[in-house]
Amino acid sequence: MRDPSQEPADPRRSVPRTDDVLAAPALVEAAERLGGRLVKAAVREAQQRCRDGEIPPSAVLDATLDALPAAATALHPVVNATGVLVHTNLGRAPLSSAAVDALGVAAGATDVELDLATGRRGRRGRSALDALAGAVPEAGGVHVVNNGAAALALVACALTGAGHGGRDEVVVARGELVEIGDGFRIPELLESVGARLREVGTTNRVRLDDYRAAVGERTAFVLKVHPSNFRVSGFTSSVDLRELAGTEGPHGPVPVVADIGSGLLAPHPRLPDEPSASAALRAGADLVTASGDKLLGGPQCGLLLGRAELVERLRRHPFARALRVDKLTLAALEATLVGPPAPVVRALATRPEELRRRAGHLRDRLVPMLGGAVEVGVVDTEAAVGGGGAPGVVLPSVALTLPVRYAVPLRDNRSAPVVGRVERGLLLLDLLAVLPEDEDALVVGVVAADEALRAAGTPADEG
């Protein structure tokens, strides 16, 4: 007959009860902040680790706390060490601290559409729109929608179709019918809202006479699109805005719309060939469309700037309601425009010598933390704007180098993910898009990746 006292204890009996763990003050506070579902899931994960023998029963509470996210979202803050300033896969432009603070203010009840002095309905987002108008004084009117593609779609919808005397054609150069990302294309976007395309020129050459010959009874507007993510060189010719401005049709001047894409509001010395909203308006564009989350460095939104009567027509069009931005976007946009320089703007102003100094300091911090067994280098690199802005422009930069084996554990680290790029057999952590205040997170990520590699049995000197 078996003696029960001699049988091994069931490990499940030693696992703390769910209710007992959830009653801990730290988890009660976490449940108020994150919600009970997330906290309970973390408790169950820690209990399973205890059942599997990974941690003792006394460590279940600490393991739960370590597994809790900083906020109730599956998104992770990431250190962008790719060398691409406006990285679409990483959410494009990171917001300034002022914009982040503005989001907190806008999260509650606000006067976004209320005149506090009169108690009556006010102009929606008036302070953000005033800030945008102040940043581009050349614009007679401004409006904001939910992204850059929406801005162009609203223009096409409002200026073509019913009520415009049959004028439904958009005259555009064949070489400017670009794909704007994720398989979406300018011609398909325009046609989806009822516009008809009148293509002129060839893929590499277009002349002013091509536009003039195409403008007719059905012309609604002439569209000038800044090519995104590519350049055509060699036997090429294009027509600039100054030549297109004032194009005459059978019913008088035809509106000229410039889709500049990247959201640069004024010319930038490091991006001499990148079109800006102010320059486009001075050149004669009647309307300019752009994105707010690229070179402007703000939240995702679409900017519309130009002649007051045209902008007002867009604002009052029924389709504009479907593209309306929320109070969070308006608050972040205003803070981006009136606050300190956004991270993208700061990065563009950073010189290679400053990056080299920072890289040397980071290397000096990391070498002893990695036990001196890992080679950490500093190399000159070439970064890019990204996000469809300044195609072909090379931004001199500096990067830390690590063995390639660090790439995956650096990305896969839950506490401080760092995304770099692999080049010439090395992992490069490009510093141009890494703000000084993000350097501690980069160091934490590298050290955590090193610990993960050692725990997996990867030799310290393995390439």
SVG drawing of the C-alpha trace seen along z (x, -y; Angstrom):
<svg xmlns="http://www.w3.org/2000/svg" viewBox="-25 -86 62 88">
<polyline fill="none" stroke="black" stroke-width="0.4" points="0.0,0.0 1.4,-3.4 2.3,-6.0 0.8,-9.4 3.4,-11.2 6.1,-9.7 4.5,-10.9 5.8,-14.1 3.6,-17.1 1.4,-18.3 3.1,-21.6 -0.3,-23.0 -1.1,-23.1 1.7,-25.5 0.7,-28.0 -0.9,-31.1 -4.7,-31.5 -5.7,-34.0 -7.9,-36.0 -5.0,-36.2 -2.6,-37.5 -5.1,-40.1 -5.7,-41.3 -2.2,-42.6 -2.3,-46.5 0.1,-46.9 -2.3,-44.8 -5.4,-46.6 -3.8,-49.9 -2.7,-48.3 -6.3,-47.1 -7.6,-50.6 -5.1,-51.9 -5.0,-49.1 -8.3,-47.3 -8.9,-44.0 -8.7,-41.8 -5.0,-42.7 -4.0,-42.3 -5.8,-38.9 -4.1,-37.7 -0.7,-38.6 -1.5,-36.8 -2.4,-33.6 0.8,-33.8 2.8,-34.0 0.9,-31.1 1.6,-29.0 5.3,-29.8 5.1,-28.7 3.4,-25.4 6.1,-24.8 8.8,-25.3 10.3,-28.4 9.7,-30.6 8.9,-29.8 5.5,-30.6 6.9,-33.6 7.8,-35.2 4.4,-35.1 3.5,-38.6 6.7,-40.1 6.5,-38.2 3.0,-39.6 4.1,-43.1 7.1,-42.7 4.7,-41.4 2.2,-44.3 2.3,-46.8 2.9,-50.5 -0.5,-51.2 -3.6,-49.4 -2.4,-48.9 -0.6,-46.1 1.6,-48.8 5.2,-49.0 7.3,-52.1 10.3,-51.5 13.7,-53.1 14.1,-53.9 17.7,-53.3 17.0,-52.4 18.3,-55.7 14.9,-56.5 13.5,-59.6 9.9,-59.2 9.5,-55.4 5.9,-54.3 6.2,-51.0 7.1,-52.7 4.2,-55.2 6.0,-57.9 6.8,-61.1 7.2,-60.8 5.3,-63.6 7.0,-66.3 6.7,-66.4 4.4,-69.4 2.1,-67.5 2.0,-64.5 1.0,-66.9 -1.7,-68.4 -3.1,-64.9 -3.6,-64.6 -5.4,-67.9 -7.7,-67.0 -8.5,-63.6 -11.2,-65.0 -14.1,-67.4 -12.7,-70.4 -14.0,-73.5 -13.1,-72.0 -16.4,-73.3 -17.7,-75.7 -17.2,-79.4 -16.7,-79.7 -17.4,-83.5 -20.8,-83.2 -21.7,-79.6 -22.6,-79.0 -21.2,-76.6 -17.8,-77.8 -15.5,-77.1 -14.2,-73.6 -10.5,-73.4 -10.2,-77.2 -6.8,-77.4 -5.2,-74.6 -6.4,-76.1 -5.2,-79.6 -1.8,-78.0 -1.7,-76.4 -2.6,-79.7 0.0,-81.5 2.7,-79.0 1.8,-79.5 0.8,-83.1 0.6,-82.7 -2.5,-80.6 -5.8,-82.5 -7.6,-79.5 -6.7,-76.3 -8.5,-73.1 -7.5,-69.7 -8.7,-66.2 -7.6,-62.8 -4.7,-62.1 -2.9,-63.2 -4.8,-60.9 -8.1,-62.2 -7.0,-65.8 -6.5,-65.0 -9.7,-62.9 -11.7,-65.8 -10.3,-68.2 -11.3,-65.8 -14.7,-65.2 -15.5,-68.9 -14.1,-70.3 -15.5,-67.6 -18.9,-65.9 -22.4,-67.2 -22.8,-71.0 -19.7,-71.8 -21.1,-72.0 -19.8,-68.6 -16.2,-69.5 -15.0,-66.2 -11.5,-65.8 -8.2,-66.1 -5.3,-66.9 -2.1,-65.3 1.3,-64.2 1.7,-60.5 5.0,-60.5 3.2,-61.8 0.6,-59.0 2.4,-57.5 1.8,-54.7 1.6,-56.2 2.2,-53.1 0.6,-49.8 -0.6,-49.3 -2.7,-52.5 -2.3,-54.7 -3.1,-58.3 -5.2,-57.5 -7.3,-54.9 -7.8,-57.3 -9.0,-60.1 -11.2,-57.8 -12.8,-56.3 -14.5,-59.7 -15.7,-60.2 -12.9,-62.1 -11.8,-61.3 -8.1,-61.4 -6.7,-63.2 -3.1,-62.0 -0.5,-64.2 3.0,-63.7 5.0,-60.5 6.5,-58.8 9.7,-60.8 8.8,-64.0 5.9,-66.5 5.8,-70.0 3.6,-73.0 2.0,-72.6 0.8,-69.1 -1.2,-70.6 -2.6,-73.4 -3.7,-71.0 -5.5,-68.8 -7.4,-71.6 -11.0,-71.8 -14.7,-72.0 -14.5,-69.1 -11.4,-70.2 -12.0,-70.6 -8.4,-71.3 -4.7,-70.7 -2.9,-68.4 0.8,-68.6 2.0,-65.6 5.4,-65.4 6.9,-62.0 7.0,-59.8 9.9,-57.5 11.6,-57.7 13.4,-60.0 13.4,-59.9 16.7,-61.0 18.3,-61.2 16.2,-62.3 13.4,-64.0 11.5,-67.2 8.6,-68.5 6.6,-71.7 6.9,-73.7 4.0,-75.4 4.9,-78.9 4.3,-77.8 1.1,-76.0 -0.3,-78.9 -3.0,-80.8 -3.7,-78.0 -6.7,-79.2 -9.6,-77.0 -12.8,-77.8 -14.4,-79.1 -11.4,-81.1 -8.4,-80.2 -8.3,-76.5 -7.4,-75.8 -3.9,-74.3 -3.6,-71.9 -0.2,-70.9 0.1,-67.6 3.4,-68.1 3.0,-65.0 5.6,-65.3 4.2,-68.3 7.1,-70.7 5.6,-74.0 8.6,-76.2 11.8,-75.5 14.5,-73.6 18.2,-74.1 19.0,-70.4 16.2,-69.5 16.6,-72.0 14.6,-70.1 11.7,-69.2 8.6,-71.3 7.1,-73.3 3.5,-74.6 4.6,-78.2 6.8,-78.0 4.0,-76.2 1.5,-78.9 3.9,-81.7 4.5,-79.9 0.8,-80.2 -0.8,-77.0 -4.5,-77.6 -4.6,-74.6 -1.9,-72.6 -2.4,-69.2 0.1,-67.6 0.5,-65.2 0.9,-66.3 2.9,-63.3 5.9,-63.5 8.3,-66.5 6.0,-68.7 6.5,-66.1 2.9,-66.1 0.0,-63.7 -1.5,-61.8 -3.7,-64.3 -4.1,-65.9 -3.4,-69.6 -5.3,-71.8 -4.1,-75.3 -4.9,-77.8 -7.4,-80.3 -10.0,-81.1 -13.0,-80.5 -11.7,-77.1 -10.8,-76.0 -14.3,-77.1 -15.9,-75.1 -13.9,-72.0 -14.8,-72.6 -18.5,-72.8 -18.7,-69.8 -20.7,-66.9 -17.7,-64.5 -15.6,-66.7 -17.7,-65.4 -16.5,-61.8 -12.9,-63.0 -13.2,-65.1 -10.3,-64.9 -10.9,-64.5 -10.0,-66.7 -6.8,-64.7 -5.4,-65.3 -6.3,-69.0 -4.6,-69.4 -1.4,-67.6 -1.3,-69.5 -1.6,-72.9 1.2,-71.9 3.4,-70.8 3.0,-74.1 3.4,-76.5 5.5,-74.4 9.2,-73.4 10.7,-71.7 9.3,-68.2 11.7,-65.2 11.9,-65.0 12.8,-68.7 15.4,-68.3 16.9,-65.3 17.3,-67.2 19.2,-69.9 21.6,-67.4 25.1,-67.5 27.3,-64.4 29.9,-65.7 27.3,-65.8 26.2,-62.3 29.8,-61.1 30.2,-62.6 27.0,-60.8 28.0,-57.5 31.4,-57.6 29.8,-58.3 27.3,-55.4 30.1,-53.0 32.0,-53.9 28.9,-53.1 28.1,-49.8 31.6,-48.2 31.9,-47.6 28.3,-46.7 28.8,-43.9 31.8,-42.6 34.3,-43.7 33.6,-40.6 31.5,-42.3 32.9,-44.6 31.0,-47.9 32.0,-50.1 31.3,-53.6 30.9,-54.2 29.7,-57.0 26.5,-56.1 23.9,-57.5 20.3,-58.1 17.2,-59.0 14.0,-61.1 11.6,-58.3 7.8,-58.4 7.8,-59.6 9.8,-62.7 13.0,-63.9 13.6,-60.8 17.2,-60.4 18.5,-62.8 21.3,-61.4 21.6,-62.5 25.1,-62.0 24.8,-60.1 26.7,-58.0 25.8,-54.6 26.9,-52.1 27.8,-48.7 27.1,-45.4 27.3,-41.7 24.3,-40.8 23.1,-38.3 21.9,-41.2 19.3,-42.2 16.5,-39.8 16.8,-40.0 16.9,-43.8 13.7,-43.9 12.1,-41.2 12.8,-42.8 9.5,-43.7 10.9,-46.4 12.9,-48.4 12.6,-47.2 15.3,-48.7 15.1,-48.5 18.2,-48.9 19.3,-47.8 21.7,-45.1 24.4,-46.3 27.7,-44.8 27.4,-42.0 26.9,-44.2 23.9,-45.5 23.8,-49.3 22.1,-51.4 21.8,-54.7 21.6,-57.6 20.0,-60.3 16.4,-59.4 17.4,-58.5 16.9,-61.5 19.3,-62.1 16.4,-61.4 16.0,-57.9 19.7,-56.9 19.0,-55.3 16.4,-53.1 18.8,-52.1 21.4,-51.1 18.8,-49.1 17.8,-47.3 21.3,-46.3 22.1,-45.0 18.8,-43.0 19.6,-41.6 23.1,-40.6 21.5,-38.9 19.1,-37.0 21.9,-35.8 23.9,-34.6 20.9,-32.8 20.4,-31.1 24.0,-29.9 25.3,-32.1 29.0,-32.6 29.9,-36.2 32.5,-36.3 30.2,-34.6 29.8,-36.7"/>
</svg>
